[in-house]
Amino acid sequence: MSSCGCLVLEKVEGDAAAKARVKAAPGAGAGAGCGSCAGDWRGRSEAIFPIYVMGSSRGSTVAAARGIVDSPEDPIWVAVKAEAKSEAEKEPILSSFLYASVLSHDCLERALSFVLANRLEDPTLLATQLIDIFNDVVLNNKDMCRSIRLDAQAFKDRDPACSQYSWALLYLKGYQSLQSYRIANVLWNQGRKVLALALQSRISEVFAVDIHPAAKIGEGILLDHGTGLVIGETAVVGNWVSLMQGVTLGGTGKEHGDRHPKIGQGALIGAGATILGNINVGEGAMIAAGSLVLKDVPPHSMAVGNPAKIVGYTEKEDPSLTMKHDARRDYFEHAAVRFR
């Protein structure tokens, strides 16, 4: 941890998986903030953050990822601060809010903790208490440091209504509820299950998003709108997935154990889709809005209807990145492919 309280990430040389480790920031002065961590934030030749831009394939966006990691500073945090300062000048009535939420903090982690704590507080669990809990989790967990940035990039790249990083942090409940879940998930895995469940309940009340803290969710996730989203205890959501409002990843009854869906990376789940049971939605698959999925969905295919049937296939690009809610039908027109 650096003296400003942030974690900094650095590529582990020779590790093909490009894992990250925590590294102390040498020579950083107390209270200097994230700017003093510049040397440690920098990557070298390969991307730690695989940012995937809407409409592009994974491989074509490696350069964009390098731009984030190789920057001498934390580029997303720099952008958030600049955006907040600009908005404060344009809307003086929001200047106090923007100062308290963004400009008074020295890193994205602390700003996020402040924003979430003030959204989730209630008369018996004060914002000051939540800030301490959230800071302890976020500042000491390298996976969260990575995920909060990948998620912010996903919102900005894939949601046309999110033209600034600061909008995701300050105003979009899809992003806020996702990061709140991530904190609850860390607490759950630390054995603090009662506190994690209390947070889940509060998150559901405030954001209308109900994600069990034991669920496993990857990075670079977009929860578009978020309202009505339900993700069960044993559900798994892979990297780069996009989920629209009203999606349910649920069980089929009172069975115990592994009972919820597994969503492959790059999948796009349309608004109001319901996916039930311990089934697999393959990598790069697309579930159309309003569909009821009860059986496995093959990779890069499109499932539509109630009950859902395979009606087409997606292109090689992940639909979660292109956000295209359609598929080519010609491949399946004569094959009459259905679930078996």
C-alpha positions, 0 to 999 in steps of 0.5 A, spaced: 500 500 500 502 506 498 502 512 503 496 515 500 492 509 502 491 506 495 494 499 492 498 500 486 498 494 481 504 492 477 505 486 472 509 480 474 514 479 469 514 472 466 507 471 468 503 469 462 496 470 466 499 477 467 497 477 474 497 483 479 501 484 485 501 489 490 507 493 491 509 499 495 510 506 492 517 508 494 518 515 496 511 517 496 510 523 501 504 522 506 498 525 504 501 526 497 495 522 494 495 518 488 499 522 483 505 520 488 504 513 486 505 514 478 511 510 478 508 504 481 501 505 477 505 504 470 505 497 467 510 495 462 509 492 455 503 488 456 496 490 458 493 488 465 487 492 464 483 488 458 479 494 456 474 492 450 471 498 447 464 497 444 463 495 437 470 492 437 473 485 438 478 483 444 484 483 440 483 490 437 483 493 444 489 491 447 492 498 445 487 502 449 488 497 455 496 499 454 494 506 454 490 505 461 496 501 464 502 505 461 500 512 463 504 515 469 498 516 473 491 512 474 488 515 468 480 513 470 481 517 477 485 523 473 479 523 468 474 523 474 477 529 478 477 533 471 470 531 470 468 533 477 471 540 477 468 542 470 461 540 472 462 544 479 464 550 475 458 549 470 453 547 476 455 551 482 449 548 486 453 541 485 460 544 487 459 542 495 456 535 492 462 534 487 467 536 492 465 532 498 464 526 493 470 526 489 475 532 489 476 532 497 479 525 496 486 522 493 484 516 490 478 513 486 478 507 492 476 513 497 471 516 493 468 510 491 467 508 499 464 515 500 459 515 495 457 508 497 457 509 504 452 515 503 448 511 499 447 505 503 447 509 510 441 508 514 439 510 521 442 504 525 448 504 520 451 510 519 455 513 513 462 514 517 461 507 520 460 504 512 466 509 510 471 505 515 468 498 513 468 500 505 475 503 505 478 497 509 475 492 504 477 496 497 484 499 499 486 492 501 484 488 495 487 488 489 482 485 485 477 490 487 482 496 485 482 492 478 475 491 478 472 498 479 476 501 474 474 495 469 467 496 470 467 504 470 471 503 463 465 498 461 460 503 463 463 508 459 464 504 453 458 500 452 452 505 455 451 511 450 448 514 456 454 514 460 459 519 457 463 520 463 467 516 468 464 520 473 457 519 471 458 512 473 461 513 480 456 518 482 449 517 478 449 510 475 446 505 480 448 499 476 455 501 477 454 503 484 450 497 486 455 492 482 461 495 487 457 495 493 456 487 491 463 487 490 464 489 497 459 485 500 462 479 496 469 480 500 466 481 506 462 474 505 469 471 503 472 473 509 467 470 514 463 476 515 457 473 512 452 477 517 455 484 515 455 481 508 447 479 508 446 486 511 449 490 506 445 485 501 439 487 504 440 494 504 443 494 497 436 491 494 432 497 498 436 502 495 438 500 488 433 495 487 438 490 485 439 483 489 445 480 488 447 474 493 454 476 496 456 469 495 455 469 487 461 470 483 462 476 478 468 477 473 470 484 471 469 489 466 461 488 467 456 492 465 449 492 469 445 497 464 440 500 469 440 495 474 433 495 476 430 488 478 436 485 477 437 478 481 443 474 481 443 468 486 448 465 491 451 460 486 451 464 480 457 465 476 458 471 471 464 471 467 468 477 465 466 482 460 458 480 461 453 485 460 446 485 463 440 489 462 435 491 467 430 485 470 435 479 469 434 474 473 439 468 474 435 464 479 434 457 481 428 452 480 426 450 487 428 449 494 434 445 492 440 446 495 448 446 493 450 449 486 443 451 483 444 457 479 446 459 472 453 460 469 454 465 464 460 465 460 465 471 458 462 476 453 455 474 454 449 479 453 443 478 457 437 482 454 432 486 459 427 481 463 431 475 461 430 469 466 435 464 466 433 458 471 437 452 474 444 450 474 445 451 467 451 454 462 450 460 458 456 459 453 461 464 452 459 470 447 452 467 447 446 472 447 439 471 450 434 476 447 429 480 452 424 477 455 426 470 454 426 464 459 432 459 459 431 452 462 437 449 458 444 450 456 445 455 451 451 454 446 457 459 445 456 464 440 448 462 439 442 466 440 436 464 445 429 467 444 423 466 447 419 462 452 421 457 453 428 459 449 430 456 443 436 457 439 434 462 433 441 464 430 448 465 432 453 471 433 459 473 430 466 472 433 465 479 437 462 478 444 455 481 443 456 484 450 462 488 447 458 490 441 451 491 445 448 488 438 441 485 440 440 481 434 444 475 430 444 472 423 439 467 422 441 464 415 446 459 419 440 456 422 434 457 418 434 450 415 438 446 420 432 448 425 436 447 431 433 447 438 434 445 445 435 437 446 
